[in-house]
């Protein structure tokens, strides 16, 4: 048997490298220090996770009475946090943050130190063709439960001076600083998802979309990005597509949600399909 380095591969034991069989120190399955073994072991783990996600996803669909061979489906992240009461401490921290942002917005200043949105450019919507995919987002996020909202607890719902300036111009004309702060605090509920944004309610974000930060409105998880790259955007996701929430390693499985496009999207999809059929017939005739 040939090992990763081209030599004879030693028999595997719990104390040996899973790729080449050389003795190692560490937990069972730890690769040796050779780059080819380290990379190979990482790829093996990715393949195991993908297989596990497919297996657990199909099991979850069958448990919901859905034939996995009769639908298209894809995973979403998994957010299992329960709802807990919004504490007075967290409420006052949010108030103080909002007051700082509103003051800077009214003064025409920039972002206060530590208040700017995180640099998550790779997670933003990659292009205009991904915009207008709201119904797809709604279904995927309903299945997931809002894993991407977790950092909102310590980042003040990702709100920034730019957000408050936009809201003040669009929604708060004539509103003083206190009124703008109260506008946000009024949307706090009695509970939020544990270790997650204070606006993260049991049915999703309690803020209307126009009050949310650009991060919240434009963030896209890896799972949705992969789906949109495969389908060319939200309009390409087939009606009835099912989302299954699961952890990255596939060991935890959560909610299931089905995407049903609104009438205007269905009409565009039918028109595009008809155009393709007509083009195919025309090509066949020639």
HELIX and SHEET records of a PDB file:
HELIX    1   1 UNK A   35  UNK A   63  1                                  29    
HELIX    2   2 UNK A   88  UNK A  107  1                                  20    
HELIX    3   3 UNK A  121  UNK A  123  5                                   3    
HELIX    4   4 UNK A  128  UNK A  130  5                                   3    
HELIX    5   5 UNK A  134  UNK A  144  1                                  11    
HELIX    6   6 UNK A  147  UNK A  153  5                                   7    
HELIX    7   7 UNK A  156  UNK A  158  5                                   3    
HELIX    8   8 UNK A  161  UNK A  170  1                                  10    
HELIX    9   9 UNK A  177  UNK A  185  1                                   9    
HELIX   10  10 UNK A  209  UNK A  211  5                                   3    
HELIX   11  11 UNK A  214  UNK A  218  1                                   5    
HELIX   12  12 UNK A  222  UNK A  231  1                                  10    
HELIX   13  13 UNK A  234  UNK A  236  5                                   3    
HELIX   14  14 UNK A  263  UNK A  285  1                                  23    
SHEET    1   A 3 UNK A  73  UNK A  76  0                                        
SHEET    2   A 3 UNK A 242  UNK A 246  1                                        
SHEET    3   A 3 UNK A 253  UNK A 258 -1                                        
SHEET    1   B 2 UNK A  83  UNK A  85  0                                        
SHEET    2   B 2 UNK A 191  UNK A 193 -1                                        
SHEET    1   C 2 UNK A 200  UNK A 201  0                                        
SHEET    2   C 2 UNK A 204  UNK A 205 -1                                        
END                                                                             
